[in-house]
Amino acid sequence: MTAKQLDLDSLPAEAVDFLEAVIRGEAVAVVRGGEQLGTLGFTSAVIEGDIVASSRFGQPTVDVPEGVTVVVTAMALSTAARRRLGEAFGEDYMVLDLGDAPEDADILLTHPISLQLLGALRERFPRAEVVVTEIDDEEAGVSYLGPVSRLLDAGASAYLPPRPPPAIASAVDAHVRTVRGRDLDGRAHTRLTSRSKR
């Protein structure tokens, strides 16, 4: 079955903006009648070659004071959400949108993205420490949940980052002991409560 084609040049500007956000790896919610149906994803057909960035990511538009650590957000955040994040970092940091940040930015915050997009961001910000994170803030209207959060929400008990087998065994054992300890404490408390009622 041949995939359907969508020519970006034939779409209204607002639709192109949304689709370019998806291509950059940003989460774009699909809504009908005020109810969220899901989020759009993108799989690149480009395995090798140059990645052409949108022209709006040209020259930075913000002057950065001396001694300030620049944090670039590679995710669509409202001005209020970005300001809130900046306030949380403190006055020694400046949180900027991808399009406003200088190439010598210090930190790049991104949600889980494709390897191709990560490579393009590394080219654009070669000095930046890349930090992959998930953000979920209902008050700010921001939700960038990745595969780990989705697995935990679906019922997984825990997540362990890649480690050698002995470290995995130790971490799983610690997790099981913690869970069993909670269960035992809960049962003991229940028994004490029921005995005290007799």
N, C-alpha and C positions, 0 to 999 in steps of 0.2 A: 504494500500500500504506500503510495507516494504521499509525503507530508504536504499539507496545505501551505501555501506561501502567503506571506503578508509583506507587502511593500511599504516600508516606512515613509517613503516619499509621497505616498498617496493618502496618508492619514492626516487628520487635523493636528496642529502643533501640540495640543494638550495630551492627546493620545500618544504621540511620539515621545513626549517627556516621560510619561509613565513607562513606556516600553524601554526607553533608554535606561531608566532607573533599574528595571528588571535585569537588563543586560549587564549593568554594573554590579549586580549581585544584591541590590537593595530589595527589601520585602515590599511588595505592592499588594494591598488587600483588594480582593474582588468583592464588591458589595452589590446587593440587589434588595430594594425595598428597605434599606437601613440594616439589613442582616448580612454579616460577613459570610461569604460562601467558601473562601479559602484565600490563598496567596499565589501569585504567579511566580514561576521559576524559569530559568533559562539555562540551556545547555549549548555551549559554544560549538560551532562546526569548525572553528579554527584550531588546528593542532600546532602548527608552526606558522611563523610569519609575524608581521608587525600588527600590533593592536592600535587602532586609530582611536584616539580619545576625542570626545566632543570638543568643539572649539570653545565652548564656554569655560573649559578648564585651561585657560591660557595663563596669563600673568596673575600673580596673587594681588588681591585688592586691599589687603590689610597690612599696615606697618606694625612690625613686632618690636616692642621695646627691648633694649639690651638686657640680657640675663633672664628673660622669661622663657619657660619651657613651652614649646608649641605642641599642642595635641590636635591632631587632625582626625575628624570623624568621617569615615568612609561609609556612612549610612545616612539616610534622609532623616534629619531631626528638625523639628520646628525651632524657630528662634528661641522660644521659651524653654524648650527641652535642652538646647545647647547652652543657654544661659544658666540653667539649673545645674548642668554638668560642670560648667566653668566655676560656678560658685562652690560646688563640692570639692573641686580640685584646689581652689584657693588662689590668692593673688599672684603667686609665683608661676602660674600656668595661664595659658591662653588657649581656649578651645575654639577651633575654627572648622568651618565646612571645607570639604575637599577642594572646592573651587576657589576658596579664598586663601588657602595656605601656601606658604613659600616652600620651595623644593627642599630646603634644609630643615624641615620640620623635625622635631625630636621623637614624637610618638605618633603612631598611626593606630587608631582604634577601628576595628572592623568586626562585623558579625561573620559567621562562617560563610566563606565565599569559594568560588572555583579557583583552581590553581592558576588558570590563565589570568583571571582578574587580580589575584594576589601578585603575580609576576608583573603585571602592568603597574600596580600600585608601588611595588618595590622599585621599579624603574623611575617612577615619578618622584618618590621620596626615598632616595638611596640611603640616607643617614638615619632614617626613622626606625625605632624599635617597633615592630609590628605586634600588637596585642589583639588576639582574637577573643571577642567577648560576646555575651548575649545580654541584651538589655530588655527589661520588662518593667514598664512604669505606666500603669493605667492612668494615673493623674495627668501625666504629660502626653498621653496618647501615643506612647512608643512601645512597640513590641517587636524585638528582633530575637526570636527564639530559634535556636539551632537544633540539630538532631539530638543532642544529649538531653536538652530540656524536653523535647517532644517524647523521647523514650521514657524519661522519668515521669512525665505527665500520663503516659499510657500505662504505667504500672511497674516499671523497673524499680528496683529497690535502691540501687546505688550506681555510681559511675566511678571507675578507676582509670586514670590516664595510663598510657602504655608504660609498663614496667617489666623487669625480668620476672620469671616465674616465682622465685622465692619471695619477692616483694608483693606480687599479686596474692600469693597464698597468705602471707602475713596480713595484708590489708583486708582480705575477705574474712579471715578468722577474726580480726578486730571488729569488723562490721557485724558479723554474726553474734559475737559475744555482746556487743552493744545492744542489738535488737533483742536477743534472748534476755539480757539483763532488764530491759524495759518491760518485756512480757512478764518476767518473773516478778518484778516489782509491782506491776499492775495486778497480777493474780494474788500476790501476798497481801496487797492493800485491800483487795476485794474480800479475801478471806477474813482479814482482821475486822473489816467493816461488818461482814455478815455475822461473825462471832459476837461482836459487841452488841448486836441487835438482839441476840438471844437472851 
